């Protein structure tokens, strides 16, 4: 079973950048589809970006061109580079692992808070 721990959140001004990291432990990391989701106060959790084991990526329309997901299979790490941050990007960001065969979420991290404010 994989376990996930996010880091890298914090306070940043509008227009700034942050890089979130997700450290995975356990086996089968290379097999899973890895994703970043976020949940803003009073809103539902939403997909931000995903990265498949084959290297494909997909992004929410609201972050296309600003965020980049990447993964390092050797280090078992997933990253989310966030540029040109906006106040509406403020949320708790979660990393997850999905079994691509049965399309089930295997596990979630506990999240890291990103606050975009001047």
N, C-alpha and C positions, 0 to 999 in steps of 0.2 A: 504494500500500500504506500502511495506517495504522500508526503506531507509537504506543505507549502508555507513559507514565511516571507511576507512582503516587507520592504523597507524603502526609504527614500522620500517619503512624503514630507510635507512641511508647508510653510507660508512663503508665497512668492507673489510678486507684483504682477499685475496684468502685463502681458507681453513677454514675460519671463519664461524660463525653461526649468524643467525638473526631469530627472530620470528615476523611474521606479524600478526596483529589482524584486525578483521573486526567486527565492532559493528553494529548490526541490530536493527532498531526500527520499530514499527508497528506490525501488526498481521501476522499470518500464517508462521512465521519463521520456525516452526517445519515441515511444509508441503513442503517447497521448497528444491530443490537440490541447494546446495551452491557450488560455484566454485571460484577458483583463476585462473586468466589469467595474461599474461604479454605481454608487447610490448616494444621491444628494438628499439632504433633509426633506422629509415629507414626500419623497418620490420613490418609485420602484427602482430596483436594481436593473441596470441596462448594460448591454454589451458595448464595449469600447473597441476591442480588437482581439483577433484570434490568430494563432499560428499553428498550422498543421505539421505533422511529423514530416511531411513531404516538402515543406518549405513555403506552402501557400499562406497568404495572409488576407485578412478581411477586416474592414474598419467600419465603424458607424459613420454615417454621413457627416455628423457634427464634428468629427475629429480628422477626417481625411485631409491630407496635406499638412497637418500639424503634428500628428502623433505617429510614431513608428514602433512597431513591436518587433522584437528579435529574440532569438534563443540561442544558447550555447549548450550543445548537447554534452560536451565534455565536462563542463563545469556544472551542468544541470541548473542553469539559470535562464530566466525569462526576464526581458527588460521592456520597459515602455518609456521611450523618449518622448517627452511632451514639450513642444515649442509653441510660441505665440499663445500662451495660456490666457484664458478669459475667466472672468468671475463665474460664469456658468459652468466652468469645469470643476468648481469646488465640489468635493464629494469624498467619500471613503472609497478607495480603490482596492478591489479584490482580485487576486489571482486564482485561477482554477485550472483543474485538469479534467479533460473529458475523454471518455473512451470513444474513439471514433467509429467503432464497429456497432455498438449498441446505442450510441449517442446519449449516454448517461454521464452526468457530472460525477466524477469520482470523489473529488474533495475540493474544498475551498480553503484559502488562507484566511487569516483573521482581519486583514485589511490594513491599509495605511491611509491617513487623512491628508488630503491635499486641499489647501485653502489659497485661493487666488483673490487677493485684495490689496488695495493701496493703503 
